[in-house]
Amino acid sequence: MIIGNKEFDFKKNMYIMGILNVTPDSFSDGGKWNGMDKALKHVEDMIREGADIIDIGGESTRPGYIPVKPEEEVERIVPFIEKINENFHTVISVDTYKSYVAERAIEAGAHMINDIWGFKGDDDMAKIVAKYNVPCCIMHNRDNEKNPYIDIVNDVIDDLKESIKIGIQNGVSRQKLIVDPGIGFGKTLKDNLVVMNNLEKLKELDCPILLGTSRKSMIGLTLDLPVEDRLEGTLATTTIGLMKGCSIVRVHDVKENYRVIRMAKAIMEA
């Protein structure tokens, strides 16, 4: 898959998506990278440490988050997209489920969209992705109180099939789609652990798999640890993701995840 000017071989490699939250209230690093100088230094560090993609978020999606108006979200992220493109040769992803934000971001120079609602949060999102012919990561998400799970793994796969269908019906090339099982979104701790243990089953979707577990509550609840102390738990999920066929990990701690991937891959290929 070509993203920006870079070719990704998702069948052979696992790539790192480094997280850049330019929000005041993200669960792990809210407010930490809001300033342009700090953000650019962080991007420089992540690229040096092994990040292949920088994922910019302008609205926190942690549990209980406060929604941001699309115009405000655009104002938050566009200056960072432009400055990163000016200063670095890297792939920029934008974490949004709003078509207005996605379009403004692409026009500003973003290379892909990361949609936490998998084309189901905004009826126009798939149209925008198709219009600009950019790759899109479609994440699994569901209001499981209104629509409870019957079989968590098969339900996740079926929901993602619906997202793929929405994309294709709106003109999105299947070759431009990446799927994400949505760890931490609309799922209990047990649900998350079961999905993690069955990640290889997502291969039937015939799309690269992105795994986003970094510092999430699944780790905190399992190990009884606060957000700032969940690195080892994250590294365990990255290793399992690699072994089960995931192609991208979305992480805060790039250096450590890069090293874990290299070590595990060396063993797997020996």
C-alpha positions in Angstrom: 0.0 0.0 0.0 1.2 3.5 -0.9 0.6 6.1 1.9 1.9 9.5 1.0 5.1 8.9 -0.8 6.0 5.7 1.1 5.4 2.1 0.2 4.3 -0.2 3.0 4.7 -3.9 2.8 2.1 -5.0 5.3 2.5 -8.7 4.6 6.2 -8.7 5.6 6.6 -5.9 8.2 5.0 -4.4 11.3 5.1 -0.6 11.2 4.9 1.9 14.0 2.3 4.7 14.2 3.4 7.3 16.7 0.7 9.2 18.6 0.7 13.0 18.6 -2.3 14.3 20.6 -2.7 18.1 20.3 -5.6 18.0 22.8 -5.9 19.4 26.4 -7.7 16.3 27.7 -6.3 13.0 26.1 -6.3 10.2 28.7 -2.5 9.7 28.6 -0.8 12.9 27.5 -3.4 15.6 27.3 -1.9 19.1 26.9 1.7 17.7 26.7 2.3 18.5 23.0 -0.1 21.5 22.4 2.8 23.9 21.7 4.2 23.8 18.2 7.9 23.6 19.3 7.2 20.8 21.8 5.1 18.9 19.2 7.7 19.2 16.5 10.5 18.0 18.8 8.3 15.1 19.8 7.7 14.2 16.2 11.4 14.5 15.5 12.1 12.1 18.4 9.4 9.6 17.3 10.7 9.5 13.7 14.3 9.0 15.0 13.1 6.2 17.3 11.4 4.3 14.5 7.9 5.8 13.8 6.8 5.3 10.2 3.5 7.2 10.6 2.6 10.2 12.8 -1.1 10.1 13.9 -2.4 13.5 14.9 -5.5 13.8 17.1 -7.4 16.9 17.8 -10.2 15.5 19.9 -9.8 13.1 22.9 -11.8 9.9 22.5 -11.1 8.6 26.0 -14.2 7.4 28.0 -16.3 10.4 29.0 -14.6 12.7 26.5 -16.1 16.1 25.7 -16.9 16.4 21.9 -15.2 19.2 20.0 -16.8 21.1 17.2 -15.4 20.3 13.8 -14.2 23.8 13.2 -12.3 23.8 16.5 -10.8 20.4 15.7 -9.6 21.7 12.4 -8.0 24.8 14.0 -6.2 22.5 16.4 -4.7 20.1 13.9 -4.1 21.9 10.6 -1.1 24.0 11.8 0.6 20.9 13.0 0.0 19.0 9.7 1.4 21.9 7.8 4.5 22.3 10.0 5.2 18.6 10.1 5.1 18.5 6.3 7.4 21.5 6.2 10.0 20.0 8.5 9.9 16.2 8.0 9.5 13.6 5.3 7.0 11.3 7.1 3.5 10.0 6.7 0.8 11.9 8.5 -2.5 10.3 9.6 -5.3 12.2 11.2 -7.4 10.6 13.9 -11.0 11.8 13.3 -14.4 10.4 12.6 -15.8 13.7 11.1 -15.8 14.2 7.3 -15.4 18.0 7.6 -12.2 17.5 9.6 -11.0 14.8 7.4 -11.4 16.9 4.2 -9.7 19.9 5.7 -6.8 17.7 7.0 -6.3 16.1 3.7 -6.3 19.5 2.0 -3.7 20.6 4.5 -1.4 17.7 3.6 -2.5 14.6 5.7 -1.9 11.3 3.9 -4.5 9.0 5.6 -7.5 9.0 7.9 -7.9 7.0 11.1 -11.7 6.7 11.8 -12.7 5.4 15.2 -16.2 4.8 14.0 -15.3 2.9 10.8 -17.4 5.1 8.4 -20.4 4.8 10.8 -20.0 8.0 12.7 -20.5 10.4 9.8 -22.3 9.4 6.6 -20.0 11.5 4.5 -16.7 10.1 5.7 -16.4 7.3 3.2 -17.3 9.8 0.4 -14.4 12.1 1.5 -12.0 9.1 1.6 -13.1 8.1 -1.8 -12.9 11.6 -3.2 -9.3 12.1 -2.2 -8.3 8.4 -2.7 -6.4 8.2 0.6 -6.0 5.2 2.8 -8.2 4.9 5.8 -8.1 2.9 9.0 -11.6 1.8 9.9 -11.8 0.9 13.6 -14.4 -1.3 15.3 -16.7 0.6 17.6 -20.2 -0.1 19.0 -22.6 1.1 21.6 -22.7 -2.2 23.3 -25.4 -1.1 25.8 -27.9 -0.6 23.0 -26.5 -3.4 20.9 -24.9 -6.1 23.1 -22.5 -8.6 21.8 -23.5 -12.2 21.2 -20.0 -13.5 20.2 -17.4 -10.8 20.6 -14.9 -12.0 18.0 -17.4 -12.8 15.3 -19.4 -9.6 16.1 -16.2 -7.5 15.7 -15.5 -9.2 12.4 -19.1 -8.7 11.1 -19.1 -5.1 12.2 -15.9 -4.5 10.3 -17.3 -6.2 7.2 -20.1 -3.7 7.4 -17.6 -0.8 7.5 -15.7 -2.3 4.5 -19.0 -2.6 2.6 -19.9 1.1 3.4 -16.5 2.1 2.1 -16.8 0.1 -1.1 -20.3 1.3 -1.8 -19.1 4.9 -1.6 -16.2 4.3 -3.9 -13.4 3.6 -1.5 -10.9 1.0 -2.9 -10.6 -2.0 -0.7 -6.8 -1.8 -1.2 -6.9 1.5 0.7 -8.5 0.0 3.8 -6.9 -0.9 7.1 -8.9 -2.5 9.9 -8.6 -2.0 13.7 -10.4 -4.2 16.2 -11.0 -1.2 18.5 -9.4 -2.4 21.8 -10.8 -0.2 24.5 -13.8 1.0 22.6 -17.3 -0.3 23.5 -15.8 -3.4 25.1 -15.4 -4.8 28.6 -12.0 -6.0 29.9 -12.9 -9.6 29.1 -14.0 -8.5 25.6 -10.7 -6.8 25.0 -8.7 -9.8 26.2 -10.7 -12.2 24.1 -10.3 -10.0 21.0 -6.5 -9.8 21.6 -6.3 -13.5 21.9 -8.1 -13.9 18.5 -6.5 -11.2 16.5 -5.4 -13.7 13.8 -9.1 -14.2 12.9 -9.3 -10.7 11.5 -7.1 -11.9 8.6 -10.2 -13.1 6.9 -11.1 -9.5 6.2 -8.1 -9.4 3.8 -7.0 -6.0 5.0 -3.9 -4.9 7.0 -4.6 -4.9 10.8 -3.8 -2.0 13.0 -3.5 -2.6 16.8 -4.0 0.3 19.2 -3.5 -0.8 22.8 -0.9 1.7 24.1 -1.4 2.5 27.8 -5.1 1.6 27.6 -7.4 0.5 30.4 -7.2 -3.1 29.4 -3.6 -3.0 30.6 -4.3 -0.8 33.6 -7.1 -3.1 34.8 -5.2 -6.3 34.2 -2.0 -5.1 36.0 -3.7 -2.6 38.4 -1.4 0.2 37.1 -1.9 3.9 36.3 -1.6 5.3 32.8 2.0 6.3 33.2 3.1 2.8 34.3 1.7 0.7 31.5 4.7 0.3 29.2 5.5 -3.3 29.8 1.8 -4.3 29.3 1.8 -2.4 26.1 4.9 -4.2 24.9 3.3 -7.5 25.6 0.3 -6.6 23.4 2.6 -5.4 20.6 4.5 -8.7 20.7 1.3 -10.7 20.6 0.0 -8.5 17.8 3.1 -9.1 15.7 2.8 -12.9 16.3 -0.9 -12.9 15.3 -0.3 -11.0 12.1 -0.9 -7.3 12.8 0.8 -4.8 10.5 0.7 -1.6 12.4 0.9 -0.7 16.1 -0.3 2.7 17.3 1.8 3.7 20.3 3.0 6.5 22.6 6.4 4.9 23.4 8.0 4.5 20.0 11.6 3.5 20.9 10.6 0.6 23.2 8.0 -0.8 20.8 10.4 -0.6 17.9 13.0 -2.6 19.8 10.5 -5.2 20.9 9.2 -5.6 17.3 12.8 -6.0 16.0 13.7 -8.6 18.7 10.5 -10.6 18.3 10.7 -10.5 14.5 14.3 -11.8 14.5 13.2 -14.8 16.6 10.2 -15.5 14.4 12.3 -15.4 11.2 15.1 -17.5 12.6 
